[in-house]
Amino acid sequence: MNLSDACTDCNLRIKCLQGADCQRLREFGLSEGTHVYKISDRYDNVVCTACGVKVVVSKTLCEQIIVDD
């Protein structure tokens, strides 16, 4: 399942980052194994916390972030 499809109010772990755009996420510290908490997915963005920081990611990019529970 990707981050865009995951339920809100959910603790998740990044399993895999797919696509060239994900390199930028790795530079921010969002890499495989990172735990994220999905807060909301309104409009075209997903709001989550990771590494103690609130992060807003576009739904298009979230489709490239594979997560598991």
Phi, psi and omega per residue, in radians:
M1 nan 2.546 3.108
N2 -1.713 2.935 -3.072
L3 -1.097 -0.564 3.127
S4 -1.145 -0.638 -3.105
D5 -1.465 -0.290 -3.090
A6 -1.174 2.648 3.115
C7 -1.217 2.676 3.041
T8 -1.343 2.900 -3.081
D9 0.975 0.780 -3.040
C10 -2.269 2.358 3.002
N11 -1.512 2.234 -3.070
L12 -2.332 2.904 3.053
R13 -2.249 2.340 3.113
I14 -1.254 2.114 -3.119
K15 -1.626 -0.698 -3.061
C16 -2.767 2.510 3.016
L17 -1.956 2.163 -3.098
Q18 -2.032 2.334 3.069
G19 1.884 2.717 -3.095
A20 -1.166 -0.540 -3.124
D21 -1.153 -0.350 -3.081
C22 -1.290 -0.249 3.102
Q23 -1.036 -0.651 3.124
R24 -1.125 -0.659 3.083
L25 -1.096 -0.718 3.105
R26 -1.071 -0.665 3.119
E27 -1.120 -0.505 3.087
F28 -1.462 -0.081 3.125
G29 1.733 0.025 3.083
L30 -1.583 1.639 -3.100
S31 -2.230 3.131 3.126
E32 -0.967 2.325 -3.141
G33 1.651 -0.225 -3.141
T34 -1.244 2.363 3.093
H35 -1.538 2.330 3.118
V36 -2.254 2.660 3.059
Y37 -2.103 2.043 -3.100
K38 -1.457 2.055 -3.090
I39 -1.555 -0.886 -3.126
S40 -2.741 2.900 3.100
D41 -2.487 1.042 3.129
R42 -1.482 2.592 3.052
Y43 0.989 -2.216 -3.087
D44 -1.868 0.305 -3.091
N45 -2.283 2.720 3.034
V46 -2.055 2.286 3.110
V47 -1.856 2.240 3.106
C48 -2.576 2.926 3.027
T49 -1.984 2.493 3.104
A50 -2.664 2.348 3.134
C51 0.992 0.569 3.113
G52 1.352 0.198 -3.093
V53 -2.190 2.423 3.058
K54 -1.393 2.287 -3.061
V55 -2.208 2.387 3.045
V56 -1.970 2.164 -3.074
V57 -2.220 2.438 3.115
S58 -1.145 2.610 3.126
K59 -1.088 -0.568 3.101
T60 -1.065 -0.767 3.115
L61 -1.240 -0.613 3.122
C62 -1.086 -0.473 3.102
E63 -1.177 -0.296 3.124
Q64 -1.669 -0.025 -3.129
I65 -1.820 1.869 -3.135
I66 -1.553 2.250 -3.071
V67 -2.222 2.844 2.953
D68 -2.447 2.901 -3.105
D69 -1.282 nan nan
